[in-house]
Amino acid sequence: MSEALGRHKYAVGQVVQLQARPYEPAAKGAYTIVRQLPADNGEFAYRVKSSAEPHERMVRESQLKR
């Protein structure tokens, strides 16, 4: 399935901005891509980490911007 989608838009180590959903509070500011995940429901996903939070988050590619 992921082959039909092409490649991930973001690389491991890249710094991105998270567009958090209203019902999911998240730290503002930069997040670093920790891991690329396979596509789920037609969209790639990632593990990201903010220096302002002690944990990683799993987010969809559409939630990220450069």
RAUR-V274874 format. One record per run of one state. SS is the DSSP state (h for helix, s for strand, l for the rest). FROM is the first residue (numbers start at 1). LEN is the number of residues. Records with the same first field share a line. If there is no record, write none. Layout:
SS=FROM-LEN ; FROM-LEN
This chain:
l=1-1 ; 6-9 ; 19-11 ; 41-2 ; 50-6 ; 66-1
h=2-4 ; 61-3
s=15-4 ; 30-11 ; 43-7 ; 56-5 ; 64-2
